[in-house]
């Protein structure tokens, strides 16, 4: 094998063209024809050759004839890094340790309509509980009602407490009503009670008038002394007032006229006869006698003759 040819598996190939060389052809002629003609005047330096663009020396499969063997060069063995994960496992069978990566647990999310359909299917497939018999439902209702109902003892105790409270309230209301009624009657009968006490203390049979002129009321307590009781009535709208005096006496109407009327009023008076009484009146004042008691009305109240007669007959 020379520099112009290459022998592979007994076949000679041209090193420049890569074509097989016929065995009958003389190697000398091939060498002569393959030897390039050099021109002595042209001098090629190494740096000028390397600067030019060189054609690829890779075997062109289109030029190679069918059935001709193709030159194959052994691929150099490159030591692969164990940190590169995309290479296939090593031929030795040792598994390549890949760096661990954080995994993300992302569960698939189904569509809301799909979820709703699944829920409806599950609900339709769920077996419905069997209906309870009416007797069982009735017993359960009775048991629940008994549990919620208050105990008999509590109801009895509550009823007793309410009854006791109602009884006490009724007694208190009745007592208050009696007190108010007693106070009202005492207020109404207070003058009569007072006059009885005063009459007992004075030692005479004094009385309280059943009639009072309009606009006048009893003013102050009833005064009494030995054989005498005084009651003062005052006007509700002014300073006018009058006093009724009751004194024990043995005079009659004639003695009253001679000893009291003429002595105080002279001939300026007016006699009135009313229910068997002789009443002498003068300028709102009056005097009469009845049952051993001398009654006099004295004051500045402008009492009319009818009011005086009503006062005298009401005592």
C-alpha positions as a Markdown table, in Angstrom:
| # | Residue | x | y | z |
|---|---|---|---|---|
| 1 | Unk | 0.0 | 0.0 | 0.0 |
| 2 | Unk | 1.4 | 3.3 | -1.0 |
| 3 | Unk | 0.4 | 6.8 | 0.0 |
| 4 | Unk | -2.0 | 7.1 | -2.9 |
| 5 | Unk | -3.9 | 3.9 | -2.2 |
| 6 | Unk | -5.5 | 2.3 | 0.9 |
| 7 | Unk | -6.2 | -1.5 | 1.1 |
| 8 | Unk | -9.3 | -2.5 | 3.2 |
| 9 | Unk | -10.4 | -6.2 | 3.3 |
| 10 | Unk | -8.3 | -6.9 | 0.2 |
| 11 | Unk | -9.8 | -4.1 | -1.9 |
| 12 | Unk | -7.6 | -1.2 | -2.9 |
| 13 | Unk | -9.0 | 2.3 | -2.7 |
| 14 | Unk | -7.7 | 5.6 | -4.0 |
| 15 | Unk | -6.7 | 7.7 | -1.0 |
| 16 | Unk | -7.7 | 11.0 | -2.8 |
| 17 | Unk | -10.9 | 10.0 | -4.5 |
| 18 | Unk | -12.0 | 7.1 | -2.3 |
| 19 | Unk | -12.9 | 5.0 | -5.4 |
| 20 | Unk | -11.8 | 1.4 | -5.6 |
| 21 | Unk | -8.9 | 0.8 | -7.9 |
| 22 | Unk | -8.9 | -2.1 | -10.4 |
| 23 | Unk | -6.5 | -4.9 | -9.5 |
| 24 | Unk | -5.2 | -5.2 | -13.1 |
| 25 | Unk | -4.2 | -1.6 | -13.2 |
| 26 | Unk | -0.6 | -1.1 | -12.6 |
| 27 | Unk | 0.1 | 0.7 | -9.4 |
| 28 | Unk | 2.8 | 2.6 | -11.1 |
| 29 | Unk | 0.5 | 4.1 | -13.6 |
| 30 | Unk | -1.9 | 5.0 | -10.9 |
| 31 | Unk | 0.8 | 6.6 | -9.0 |
| 32 | Unk | 1.9 | 8.4 | -12.1 |
| 33 | Unk | -1.5 | 9.7 | -12.9 |
| 34 | Unk | -2.2 | 10.5 | -9.3 |
| 35 | Unk | 1.0 | 12.4 | -8.9 |
| 36 | Unk | 0.2 | 16.0 | -9.1 |
| 37 | Unk | 2.2 | 18.3 | -11.4 |
| 38 | Unk | 4.0 | 20.9 | -9.5 |
| 39 | Unk | 5.2 | 24.1 | -10.9 |
| 40 | Unk | 8.5 | 25.1 | -9.6 |
| 41 | Unk | 7.7 | 28.8 | -9.9 |
| 42 | Unk | 4.9 | 28.6 | -7.4 |
| 43 | Unk | 5.9 | 28.3 | -3.9 |
| 44 | Unk | 3.3 | 27.5 | -1.3 |
| 45 | Unk | 4.0 | 28.3 | 2.4 |
| 46 | Unk | 2.3 | 26.6 | 5.3 |
| 47 | Unk | 0.6 | 29.6 | 6.6 |
| 48 | Unk | -0.9 | 30.5 | 3.2 |
| 49 | Unk | -2.2 | 26.9 | 2.9 |
| 50 | Unk | -3.9 | 26.9 | 6.2 |
| 51 | Unk | -5.5 | 30.3 | 5.6 |
| 52 | Unk | -7.4 | 29.0 | 2.6 |
| 53 | Unk | -10.7 | 27.3 | 3.0 |
| 54 | Unk | -10.3 | 23.5 | 2.6 |
| 55 | Unk | -12.8 | 21.1 | 1.2 |
| 56 | Unk | -14.4 | 18.5 | 3.4 |
| 57 | Unk | -12.6 | 15.1 | 3.3 |
| 58 | Unk | -15.6 | 13.2 | 4.7 |
| 59 | Unk | -16.7 | 10.4 | 2.4 |
| 60 | Unk | -19.6 | 11.5 | 0.2 |
| 61 | Unk | -22.1 | 8.6 | 0.2 |
| 62 | Unk | -23.6 | 9.8 | -3.1 |
| 63 | Unk | -20.3 | 9.3 | -4.9 |
| 64 | Unk | -19.8 | 5.8 | -3.3 |
| 65 | Unk | -21.2 | 3.2 | -5.6 |
| 66 | Unk | -23.7 | 0.7 | -4.4 |
| 67 | Unk | -22.2 | -2.3 | -2.8 |
| 68 | Unk | -18.9 | -0.5 | -2.1 |
| 69 | Unk | -17.7 | -0.6 | 1.4 |
| 70 | Unk | -17.7 | 2.7 | 3.3 |
| 71 | Unk | -14.8 | 3.8 | 5.3 |
| 72 | Unk | -15.6 | 3.9 | 9.0 |
| 73 | Unk | -13.4 | 5.5 | 11.6 |
| 74 | Unk | -13.5 | 4.4 | 15.2 |
| 75 | Unk | -15.3 | 6.9 | 17.4 |
| 76 | Unk | -13.1 | 7.9 | 20.4 |
| 77 | Unk | -14.3 | 6.9 | 23.8 |
| 78 | Unk | -15.3 | 9.9 | 25.8 |
| 79 | Unk | -15.6 | 9.6 | 29.5 |
| 80 | Unk | -19.0 | 10.9 | 30.5 |
| 81 | Unk | -19.7 | 13.0 | 33.6 |
| 82 | Unk | -21.9 | 11.3 | 36.2 |
| 83 | Unk | -23.6 | 14.7 | 36.8 |
| 84 | Unk | -25.1 | 14.7 | 33.3 |
| 85 | Unk | -28.5 | 13.0 | 33.5 |
| 86 | Unk | -29.6 | 12.9 | 29.9 |
| 87 | Unk | -27.0 | 10.3 | 28.8 |
| 88 | Unk | -28.0 | 6.7 | 28.7 |
| 89 | Unk | -26.8 | 4.3 | 31.4 |
| 90 | Unk | -23.2 | 3.4 | 31.4 |
| 91 | Unk | -22.5 | 0.1 | 29.5 |
| 92 | Unk | -20.9 | -1.3 | 32.7 |
| 93 | Unk | -24.4 | -1.5 | 34.2 |
| 94 | Unk | -23.8 | 0.9 | 37.1 |
| 95 | Unk | -26.8 | 3.2 | 37.4 |
| 96 | Unk | -26.1 | 6.9 | 37.0 |
| 97 | Unk | -27.1 | 8.8 | 40.1 |
| 98 | Unk | -29.3 | 11.7 | 39.0 |
| 99 | Unk | -29.6 | 14.7 | 41.2 |
| 100 | Unk | -32.8 | 14.8 | 43.2 |
| 101 | Unk | -35.3 | 17.5 | 42.2 |
| 102 | Unk | -38.1 | 18.9 | 44.3 |
| 103 | Unk | -41.4 | 17.3 | 43.2 |
| 104 | Unk | -44.6 | 19.3 | 43.1 |
| 105 | Unk | -47.7 | 17.5 | 44.1 |
| 106 | Unk | -50.2 | 19.0 | 41.7 |
| 107 | Unk | -53.3 | 16.9 | 41.8 |
| 108 | Unk | -55.6 | 17.1 | 38.8 |
| 109 | Unk | -58.6 | 19.3 | 39.3 |
| 110 | Unk | -61.8 | 18.2 | 37.8 |
| 111 | Unk | -64.4 | 20.6 | 36.2 |
| 112 | Unk | -67.2 | 21.9 | 38.5 |
| 113 | Unk | -69.8 | 20.4 | 36.2 |
| 114 | Unk | -68.1 | 17.0 | 36.4 |
| 115 | Unk | -68.0 | 17.3 | 40.2 |
| 116 | Unk | -71.7 | 18.1 | 40.3 |
| 117 | Unk | -72.5 | 15.2 | 38.1 |
| 118 | Unk | -70.5 | 12.8 | 40.3 |
| 119 | Unk | -72.2 | 14.2 | 43.4 |
| 120 | Unk | -75.7 | 13.6 | 41.8 |
| 121 | Unk | -74.7 | 10.1 | 40.8 |
| 122 | Unk | -73.4 | 9.3 | 44.3 |
| 123 | Unk | -76.6 | 10.7 | 45.8 |
| 124 | Unk | -78.8 | 8.7 | 43.5 |
| 125 | Unk | -76.8 | 5.6 | 44.3 |
| 126 | Unk | -77.0 | 6.1 | 48.0 |
| 127 | Unk | -79.6 | 3.7 | 49.4 |
| 128 | Unk | -82.5 | 5.5 | 51.1 |
| 129 | Unk | -83.3 | 4.5 | 54.7 |
| 130 | Unk | -86.3 | 2.4 | 55.1 |
| 131 | Unk | -89.4 | 4.1 | 56.4 |
| 132 | Unk | -90.1 | 3.5 | 60.1 |
| 133 | Unk | -93.4 | 1.9 | 61.1 |
| 134 | Unk | -96.0 | 4.2 | 62.5 |
| 135 | Unk | -95.8 | 2.5 | 65.9 |
| 136 | Unk | -92.1 | 3.3 | 66.2 |
| 137 | Unk | -92.6 | 6.9 | 65.2 |
| 138 | Unk | -95.3 | 7.3 | 67.8 |
| 139 | Unk | -93.1 | 5.8 | 70.6 |
| 140 | Unk | -90.2 | 8.1 | 69.6 |
| 141 | Unk | -92.5 | 11.2 | 69.7 |
| 142 | Unk | -93.9 | 10.2 | 73.1 |
| 143 | Unk | -90.3 | 9.7 | 74.5 |
| 144 | Unk | -89.1 | 13.0 | 73.1 |
| 145 | Unk | -92.2 | 14.8 | 74.6 |
| 146 | Unk | -91.6 | 13.2 | 78.0 |
| 147 | Unk | -88.0 | 14.2 | 78.0 |
| 148 | Unk | -88.8 | 17.8 | 77.1 |
| 149 | Unk | -91.7 | 18.0 | 79.6 |
| 150 | Unk | -90.9 | 19.5 | 83.1 |
| 151 | Unk | -91.0 | 17.1 | 86.0 |
| 152 | Unk | -94.1 | 16.7 | 88.1 |
| 153 | Unk | -92.3 | 17.8 | 91.2 |
| 154 | Unk | -91.1 | 21.0 | 89.7 |
| 155 | Unk | -94.6 | 21.8 | 88.4 |
| 156 | Unk | -96.1 | 21.1 | 91.8 |
| 157 | Unk | -93.4 | 23.2 | 93.5 |
| 158 | Unk | -93.9 | 26.1 | 91.0 |
| 159 | Unk | -97.7 | 25.9 | 91.5 |
| 160 | Unk | -97.3 | 26.0 | 95.2 |
| 161 | Unk | -95.0 | 29.0 | 95.1 |
| 162 | Unk | -97.3 | 30.8 | 92.7 |
| 163 | Unk | -100.3 | 30.0 | 94.9 |
| 164 | Unk | -98.5 | 31.3 | 97.9 |
| 165 | Unk | -97.4 | 34.5 | 96.1 |
| 166 | Unk | -100.9 | 35.0 | 94.8 |
| 167 | Unk | -102.4 | 34.5 | 98.3 |
| 168 | Unk | -99.9 | 37.0 | 99.8 |
| 169 | Unk | -100.6 | 39.5 | 97.0 |
| 170 | Unk | -104.4 | 39.2 | 97.6 |
| 171 | Unk | -103.9 | 39.7 | 101.4 |
| 172 | Unk | -101.7 | 42.7 | 100.8 |
| 173 | Unk | -104.2 | 44.2 | 98.3 |
| 174 | Unk | -107.1 | 43.6 | 100.6 |
| 175 | Unk | -105.2 | 45.2 | 103.6 |
| 176 | Unk | -104.3 | 48.2 | 101.5 |
| 177 | Unk | -107.9 | 48.6 | 100.4 |
| 178 | Unk | -109.1 | 48.4 | 104.0 |
| 179 | Unk | -106.6 | 50.9 | 105.1 |
| 180 | Unk | -107.6 | 53.3 | 102.3 |
| 181 | Unk | -111.2 | 52.8 | 103.1 |
| 182 | Unk | -110.7 | 53.3 | 106.8 |
| 183 | Unk | -108.6 | 56.4 | 106.1 |
| 184 | Unk | -111.3 | 57.8 | 103.8 |
| 185 | Unk | -114.0 | 57.2 | 106.4 |
| 186 | Unk | -111.8 | 58.6 | 109.1 |
| 187 | Unk | -111.2 | 61.7 | 107.0 |
| 188 | Unk | -114.9 | 62.2 | 106.5 |
| 189 | Unk | -115.8 | 61.5 | 110.1 |
| 190 | Unk | -112.8 | 63.2 | 111.6 |
| 191 | Unk | -114.8 | 66.4 | 112.4 |
| 192 | Unk | -117.5 | 64.3 | 114.1 |
| 193 | Unk | -115.0 | 62.3 | 116.0 |
| 194 | Unk | -113.2 | 65.5 | 117.0 |
| 195 | Unk | -116.4 | 67.2 | 118.1 |
| 196 | Unk | -117.3 | 64.1 | 120.2 |
| 197 | Unk | -113.9 | 64.2 | 121.9 |
| 198 | Unk | -114.2 | 67.9 | 122.5 |
| 199 | Unk | -117.7 | 67.6 | 123.8 |
| 200 | Unk | -116.7 | 64.9 | 126.2 |
| 201 | Unk | -113.8 | 67.1 | 127.5 |
| 202 | Unk | -116.0 | 70.2 | 127.7 |
| 203 | Unk | -118.8 | 68.4 | 129.4 |
| 204 | Unk | -121.6 | 69.5 | 127.0 |
| 205 | Unk | -123.6 | 67.9 | 124.3 |
| 206 | Unk | -121.9 | 69.6 | 121.3 |
| 207 | Unk | -122.6 | 68.7 | 117.7 |
| 208 | Unk | -121.1 | 69.3 | 114.2 |
| 209 | Unk | -123.2 | 71.0 | 111.5 |
| 210 | Unk | -124.3 | 68.7 | 108.7 |
| 211 | Unk | -124.5 | 71.8 | 106.4 |
| 212 | Unk | -121.6 | 74.0 | 105.4 |
| 213 | Unk | -121.8 | 77.1 | 103.2 |
| 214 | Unk | -120.2 | 76.7 | 99.8 |
| 215 | Unk | -116.6 | 77.7 | 99.7 |
| 216 | Unk | -116.0 | 77.3 | 103.4 |
| 217 | Unk | -114.3 | 74.4 | 105.3 |
| 218 | Unk | -113.2 | 73.6 | 108.8 |
| 219 | Unk | -110.0 | 75.5 | 109.6 |
| 220 | Unk | -107.7 | 74.0 | 112.3 |
| 221 | Unk | -108.6 | 71.7 | 115.1 |
| 222 | Unk | -111.8 | 72.0 | 117.2 |
| 223 | Unk | -111.1 | 74.0 | 120.4 |
| 224 | Unk | -112.8 | 73.2 | 123.6 |
| 225 | Unk | -112.9 | 74.5 | 127.2 |
| 226 | Unk | -114.9 | 74.1 | 130.3 |
| 227 | Unk | -118.6 | 74.1 | 129.1 |
| 228 | Unk | -117.6 | 75.5 | 125.7 |
| 229 | Unk | -116.7 | 74.2 | 122.2 |
| 230 | Unk | -115.5 | 76.4 | 119.2 |
| 231 | Unk | -115.4 | 75.5 | 115.5 |
| 232 | Unk | -113.8 | 77.9 | 113.0 |
| 233 | Unk | -114.7 | 77.8 | 109.2 |
| 234 | Unk | -112.6 | 79.8 | 106.7 |
| 235 | Unk | -113.2 | 80.7 | 103.1 |
| 236 | Unk | -111.3 | 78.7 | 100.5 |
| 237 | Unk | -110.8 | 81.8 | 98.3 |
| 238 | Unk | -110.4 | 84.7 | 100.7 |
| 239 | Unk | -109.7 | 85.8 | 104.3 |
| 240 | Unk | -113.3 | 85.7 | 105.4 |
| 241 | Unk | -114.2 | 83.3 | 108.2 |
| 242 | Unk | -116.8 | 82.6 | 110.9 |
| 243 | Unk | -116.8 | 80.7 | 114.2 |
| 244 | Unk | -119.6 | 78.6 | 115.7 |
| 245 | Unk | -119.6 | 78.6 | 119.5 |
| 246 | Unk | -121.6 | 76.2 | 121.6 |
| 247 | Unk | -121.9 | 77.1 | 125.3 |
| 248 | Unk | -123.9 | 75.4 | 128.0 |
| 249 | Unk | -126.8 | 77.7 | 129.3 |
| 250 | Unk | -130.2 | 77.8 | 130.9 |
| 251 | Unk | -131.6 | 80.6 | 128.8 |
| 252 | Unk | -134.6 | 80.4 | 126.5 |
| 253 | Unk | -135.4 | 82.4 | 123.4 |
| 254 | Unk | -136.8 | 85.4 | 125.3 |
| 255 | Unk | -133.7 | 85.5 | 127.6 |
| 256 | Unk | -131.5 | 85.3 | 124.6 |
| 257 | Unk | -133.3 | 88.3 | 123.0 |
| 258 | Unk | -133.2 | 90.4 | 126.2 |
| 259 | Unk | -129.7 | 89.5 | 127.4 |
| 260 | Unk | -127.8 | 88.9 | 124.2 |
| 261 | Unk | -129.5 | 90.4 | 121.1 |
| 262 | Unk | -130.6 | 93.8 | 122.5 |
| 263 | Unk | -127.4 | 94.1 | 124.5 |
| 264 | Unk | -125.1 | 93.7 | 121.3 |
| 265 | Unk | -127.2 | 94.7 | 118.3 |
| 266 | Unk | -129.9 | 96.9 | 119.8 |
| 267 | Unk | -132.9 | 96.9 | 117.5 |
| 268 | Unk | -130.8 | 96.1 | 114.4 |
| 269 | Unk | -131.6 | 92.4 | 114.0 |
| 270 | Unk | -134.0 | 90.0 | 112.2 |
| 271 | Unk | -135.8 | 87.1 | 113.9 |
| 272 | Unk | -136.4 | 83.9 | 112.0 |
| 273 | Unk | -138.5 | 80.8 | 113.0 |
| 274 | Unk | -137.2 | 77.6 | 111.5 |
| 275 | Unk | -138.2 | 74.0 | 112.7 |
| 276 | Unk | -139.3 | 75.3 | 116.2 |
| 277 | Unk | -136.2 | 77.4 | 116.6 |
| 278 | Unk | -136.1 | 81.2 | 117.0 |
| 279 | Unk | -133.0 | 82.5 | 115.2 |
| 280 | Unk | -131.8 | 86.1 | 115.5 |
| 281 | Unk | -129.6 | 87.4 | 112.7 |
| 282 | Unk | -127.6 | 90.6 | 112.2 |
| 283 | Unk | -125.1 | 91.3 | 109.4 |
| 284 | Unk | -124.0 | 87.7 | 108.9 |
| 285 | Unk | -124.0 | 86.9 | 112.6 |
| 286 | Unk | -126.7 | 84.9 | 114.4 |
| 287 | Unk | -127.7 | 83.5 | 117.8 |
| 288 | Unk | -130.2 | 80.9 | 119.0 |
| 289 | Unk | -130.7 | 78.4 | 121.8 |
| 290 | Unk | -131.6 | 74.6 | 121.7 |
| 291 | Unk | -131.6 | 71.9 | 124.3 |
| 292 | Unk | -129.7 | 74.0 | 126.9 |
| 293 | Unk | -126.9 | 75.0 | 124.4 |
| 294 | Unk | -126.4 | 78.6 | 123.3 |
| 295 | Unk | -125.3 | 78.7 | 119.6 |
| 296 | Unk | -123.6 | 81.8 | 118.2 |
| 297 | Unk | -122.2 | 82.6 | 114.8 |
| 298 | Unk | -119.6 | 85.4 | 114.8 |
| 299 | Unk | -117.2 | 86.6 | 112.1 |
| 300 | Unk | -116.8 | 88.7 | 108.9 |
| 301 | Unk | -118.2 | 86.2 | 106.5 |
| 302 | Unk | -121.0 | 87.6 | 104.4 |
| 303 | Unk | -123.5 | 84.8 | 105.2 |
| 304 | Unk | -127.0 | 85.2 | 103.9 |
| 305 | Unk | -130.2 | 84.5 | 106.0 |
| 306 | Unk | -130.8 | 81.2 | 104.2 |
| 307 | Unk | -127.3 | 80.0 | 105.0 |
| 308 | Unk | -127.7 | 81.0 | 108.6 |
| 309 | Unk | -131.0 | 79.1 | 108.9 |
| 310 | Unk | -129.5 | 76.0 | 107.2 |
| 311 | Unk | -126.6 | 76.0 | 109.7 |
| 312 | Unk | -128.9 | 76.4 | 112.7 |
| 313 | Unk | -131.3 | 73.5 | 111.7 |
| 314 | Unk | -128.4 | 71.1 | 110.8 |
| 315 | Unk | -127.0 | 71.1 | 114.3 |
